[in-house]
Amino acid sequence: APAASVTAANCDQAIPPGVNRYVASRGRVWAGQAYENTAYNHFFTPNTSRFDCYFWVARGFKAARSNHSGGVQGLRLDGSVQFYSNSVDLAAWRALATRGGGEVTSGL
């Protein structure tokens, strides 16, 4: 049977209020080979207060996280490194994660 879809709503329901799963792993093992150590997606903005909700089959939400104050460093495919604020516009942040969508990301 196919796995159930992961949505922000059912992830919120899976973790009791007050439980904060992302803090312990922030800034550690970024060079590890496991999905939970190296990958993220752009569903939420960097360092969101929402917890990560992901599974071994690489579905779900895993925010970019960092110990940097106010945001995260990101490597772009042109080889440049840029700092992205925690308050980056969500539509622009998501546009950075697509290829060939034609979104304009100027100003980021």
WOBEL-V980248 format. One record per run of one state. SS is the DSSP state (h for helix, s for strand, l for the rest). FROM is the first residue (numbers start at 1). LEN is the number of residues. If there is no record, write none. Layout:
SS&FROM&LEN + SS&FROM&LEN
This chain:
l&1&7 + h&8&7 + l&15&8 + h&23&3 + l&26&9 + h&35&4 + l&39&14 + s&53&2 + l&55&5 + s&60&2 + l&62&9 + s&71&5 + l&76&5 + s&81&5 + l&86&4 + h&90&7 + l&97&12
